[in-house]
Amino acid sequence: MIDPNRYPRLARIDSPADLRRFPEAELGDIAREVREYLIESVATSGGHFGAGLGVVELTVALHYLYDTPDDRLVWDVGHQCYPHKILTGRRDRITTIKKKDGLAPFPRREESPYDTFGVGHSSTSISAALGMAIAAQRKDDPRRIVAVIGDGAMTAGMAFEALNHGGDVKPDMLVILNDNQMSISENVGALTQMLARLMSSRTLNRLRENSKRMMKQGGLLWRFLKRWEEHAKGMFMPSTLFEEFGFHYTGPIDGHDLPQLLHALRTLKELKGPQFLHVITTKGKGYAPAERAQIDYHAVGPFDPDKGLARKGAGKPTYTDVFGDWLCDMAAADSRLLAITPAMREGSGLVRYSKEYPQRYFDVGIAEQHAVTLGAGMACEGAKPVVAIYSSFLQRAYDQLIHDVALQDLDVLFAIDRGGLVGPDGATHSGSFDLSYLRCIPNMVIMAPADEAECRRMLSTGFHYNGPAAVRYPRGSGSGVAVGSELDTLVIGEAELRRRGDAIAVLAFGATVAPAEKAAISLGASLANMRFIKPLDAKLVLELARAHAAIVTVEDNAIMGGAGSGVAELLAAHGVNVPVLHLGLADSYLEHASREELLAESGLDAAGIEAAIRARFATLIPPAVMRSAG
C-alpha cells in the first residue's frame, strides 16, 4: 500500500475523477509524487522504466483535462503506460506488473475501462483512435479521442497509413507525438532527423502564435501572415509533413512543462478536425541514471534506486548472445553478410556487430515489413542478408515473408529470437505461432536448436543454404552446453536419435528437447532431437513409428499446425497408423508470468511431459516404471 505521508496527494487518487478534484496549482506536486512512486515501484519489482518517467506530466495533464474513460485515451506500444495505470485505480498493484496473476505489462482492455485499446506492438494507436473517432462521429457522440504515439513508433508505415486516412476523413481527434528521440535504442531514419530539426523551430512557433493573437482573423495582415507561415515553416519542417496529411500541427512544446501542456491541450480540445500535437520529452526524466543511460533503463529488473542498476556478472550465454557472436564471426568469414534489425539492436544481440561492421548493419526502425523486403532486395543482388527479429514481430511481415522472399526463393536467413513462451511480456510478445505460420510456406527451411551449440551450427546451416531459412530459438539461456568458435553446419533434414527405448518414441523440437529427454529417461522411451521442423527427417520418423507402439511430439509452439502436425501429416501420407500424442501450447492465449511458470502451466516442463505420457499411454509403460511414478 502507498505511504500517505510520503505521497499525500497520490494516496488520495484512486481514479482520474479524484485527480480532477485537485486545484490546477497542485498538479506539479502530483506529477512529482507519481514520478517518485514510479521509481520506487519499478525499483522493487522491475519492468519498463524510462518511457514511463518521460510521460508523467503528459499523463497527469491528459487525465486532468479529459473525461476519461468516456473520452478515449489510446496509448501506443505500452512501454509508457505505467503512470497511466497508477492514476487509473491500479496504483497499489503496480509492483505486480509482469508477474503471474499481476497487472499486464501493457494496456489491456480486460484489465481496466481506462485501457481503451490493447497494445504491445507499436504504431497501432493512430489507427485505433481513428476507428474510435469515426464510430463516435457516426453516433453523434461528442466524446474526445486522443492517441499518444512515441518510443519510435512513428517510424512504422502503419502510423502513416493512419495519418493518410485521418487527413482524408477528417474526424475530431488528437494525435500526440511523444518525441523522446528513442525507441529502445536511438531512433533512426530521415523522419528522426526531420523531427530533430523541428526542435530548432520553437522560436518560429512562438512568433507565429503571438502574432496571430495580435491581429484580427481574416484581415489582410492575418492572411499575409498565414501565407508567410506556410513558406517559413518549410524551412523548419520539410514539406510541412503533418499538415500536408491534413492534421493541424501544434508544437513542438516542452512535454515536462505542465502549464504549457495544459494550455495547449485546452486549446486543442475545443478544435474540430484532426489535430497533431508535437511534445518533446526526455526518456528517464527525473531519475538521473536513466536520463544518462536511456538504453539500459528502458526495461529493468529490481534495483536499488540510490545506486542504480548493478553491473551484471558473467553467466551462461543466452541464445541471443550466441547469435550475436556467430554473426560477427560469420561476417568476418564472409563479406557478403549484411545484418538487418527492425529497431531491436539490443534485444536481438547486434550491439557488437553494429560497432564492428557499421557499414554492413541496417537498423530500419520499427518497420518489420520493410526489413523483410529490404533483405529480399539485397538477396537479389548477391548479398547474404540476415534478418534478426523477434518471433512475434515477424508476424507483422508475414505477407512480405511469403510474397517477397519465399515465393521468389530468395537467400534470406531469419534469426528468430523469443520463439515460444516469452514470459513476463505476456501474450503480445509470445512467439507461440511461428512454427505453424512458417511451416506452411513453400521453400522454407525451419530449424529449432536443442541447445546453444546447436543454435550456432543451425545459423551457419541456414546461412549457407541457398534459399530462405529460419532458425528459431527461445528467450534466455539454454542448458549451458559449451559453444565453440567453429562455423560448421548440419545436414539439412537430419534429426538426432539421442536414446533408444521401448514402446514409446518421443520426438522433441527445439527448447523442449531437454525436458523431454528427462521424461523419456524416466519412462524408458526413445528420444529424438528433431532439429528440423521443415524438412522433417522422414526416414527417422517412419522408422520410429514402425518400431514403437506410440509416438509423442513435443514443441514450444501452438499444437494447431505446428511441428507435431507435420509429423501426423507425414505418418498419414505413408499410411502408418500409430497413436500420436501432441504436446505443445493449447488453443488459447497465456497470461504473463515467468517463462518457467508458463512452461509448467502448459505441461511442457519435464514433470508435465512425463505426466501427460503416463496418462495417455499407461498400458504401454512397464509396471515397474509406472510404479516409480509414485
C-alpha positions, 0 to 999 in steps of 0.5 A, a space after each residue: 500500500 502507498 505511504 500517505 505521508 510520503 505521497 499525500 496527494 497520490 494516496 488520495 487518487 484512486 481514479 482520474 475523477 479524484 485527480 480532477 478534484 485537485 486545484 490546477 496549482 497542485 498538479 506539479 506536486 502530483 506529477 512529482 509524487 507519481 514520478 517518485 512512486 514510479 521509481 520506487 515501484 519499478 525499483 522493487 519489482 522491475 519492468 519498463 522504466 524510462 518511457 514511463 518517467 518521460 510521460 508523467 506530466 503528459 499523463 497527469 495533464 491528459 487525465 486532468 483535462 479529459 473525461 476519461 474513460 468516456 473520452 478515449 485515451 489510446 496509448 501506443 506500444 505500452 512501454 509508457 503506460 505505467 503512470 497511466 495505470 497508477 492514476 487509473 485505480 491500479 496504483 497499489 498493484 503496480 509492483 505486480 506488473 509482469 508477474 503471474 496473476 499481476 497487472 499486464 505489462 501493457 494496456 489491456 482492455 480486460 484489465 481496466 475501462 481506462 485501457 481503451 485499446 490493447 497494445 504491445 506492438 507499436 504504431 497501432 494507436 493512430 489507427 485505433 483512435 481513428 476507428 474510435 473517432 469515426 464510430 463516435 462521429 457516426 453516433 453523434 457522440 461528442 466524446 474526445 479521442 486522443 492517441 499518444 504515439 512515441 518510443 519510435 513508433 512513428 517510424 512504422 508505415 502503419 502510423 502513416 497509413 493512419 495519418 493518410 486516412 485521418 487527413 482524408 476523413 477528417 474526424 475530431 481527434 488528437 494525435 500526440 507525438 511523444 518525441 523522446 528521440 528513442 525507441 529502445 535504442 536511438 531512433 533512426 531514419 530521415 523522419 528522426 532527423 526531420 523531427 530533430 530539426 523541428 526542435 530548432 523551430 520553437 522560436 518560429 512557433 512562438 512568433 507565429 502564435 503571438 502574432 496571430 493573437 495580435 491581429 484580427 482573423 481574416 484581415 489582410 495582415 492575418 492572411 499575409 501572415 498565414 501565407 508567410 507561415 506556410 513558406 517559413 515553416 518549410 524551412 523548419 519542417 520539410 514539406 510541412 509533413 503533418 499538415 500536408 496529411 491534413 492534421 493541424 500541427 501544434 508544437 513542438 512544446 516542452 512535454 515536462 512543462 505542465 502549464 504549457 501542456 495544459 494550455 495547449 491541450 485546452 486549446 486543442 480540445 475545443 478544435 474540430 478536425 484532426 489535430 497533431 500535437 508535437 511534445 518533446 520529452 526526455 526518456 528517464 526524466 527525473 531519475 538521473 541514471 536513466 536520463 544518462 543511460 536511456 538504453 539500459 533503463 528502458 526495461 529493468 529488473 529490481 534495483 536499488 534506486 540510490 545506486 542504480 542498476 548493478 553491473 551484471 556478472 558473467 553467466 551462461 550465454 543466452 541464445 541471443 548472445 550466441 547469435 550475436 557472436 556467430 554473426 560477427 564471426 560469420 561476417 568476418 568469414 564472409 563479406 557478403 553478410 549484411 545484418 538487418 534489425 527492425 529497431 531491436 539492436 539490443 534485444 536481438 544481440 547486434 550491439 557488437 556487430 553494429 560497432 564492428 561492421 557499421 557499414 554492413 548493419 541496417 537498423 530500419 526502425 520499427 518497420 518489420 515489413 520493410 526489413 523483410 523486403 529490404 533483405 529480399 532486395 539485397 538477396 537479389 543482388 548477391 548479398 547474404 542478408 540476415 534478418 534478426 527479429 523477434 518471433 512475434 514481430 515477424 508476424 507483422 511481415 508475414 505477407 512480405 515473408 511469403 510474397 517477397 522472399 519465399 515465393 521468389 526463393 530468395 537467400 534470406 536467413 531469419 534469426 528468430 529470437 523469443 520463439 515460444 513462451 516469452 514470459 513476463 511480456 505476456 501474450 503480445 510478445 509470445 512467439 507461440 505461432 511461428 512454427 505453424 505460420 512458417 511451416 506452411 510456406 513453400 521453400 522454407 527451411 525451419 530449424 529449432 536448436 536443442 541447445 546453444 551449440 546447436 543454435 550456432 551450427 543451425 545459423 551457419 546451416 541456414 546461412 549457407 543454404 541457398 534459399 530462405 531459412 529460419 532458425 528459431 530459438 527461445 528467450 534466455 539461456 539454454 542448458 549451458 552446453 559449451 559453444 565453440 568458435 567453429 562455423 560448421 553446419 548440419 545436414 539439412 533434414 537430419 534429426 538426432 536419435 539421442 536414446 533408444 527405448 521401448 514402446 514409446 518414441 518421443 520426438 522433441 523440437 527445439 527448447 523442449 528437447 531437454 525436458 523431454 529427454 528427462 521424461 523419456 529417461 524416466 519412462 524408458 522411451 526413445 528420444 529424438 532431437 528433431 532439429 528440423 521442423 521443415 524438412 522433417 527427417 522422414 526416414 527417422 520418423 517412419 522408422 520410429 513409428 514402425 518400431 514403437 507402439 506410440 509416438 509423442 511430439 513435443 514443441 514450444 509452439 501452438 499444437 494447431 499446425 505446428 511441428 507435431 502436425 507435420 509429423 501426423 501429416 507425414 505418418 498419414 501420407 505413408 499410411 502408418 497408423 500409430 497413436 500420436 500424442 501432441 504436446 505443445 501450447 493449447 488453443 488459447 492465449 497465456 497470461 504473463 508470468 515467468 517463462 518457467 511458470 508458463 512452461 509448467 502451466 502448459 505441461 511442457 516442463 519435464 514433470 508435465 511431459 512425463 505426466 501427460 505420457 503416463 496418462 495417455 499411454 499407461 498400458 504401454 509403460 512397464 509396471 515397474 516404471 509406472 510404479 516409480 511414478 509414485 
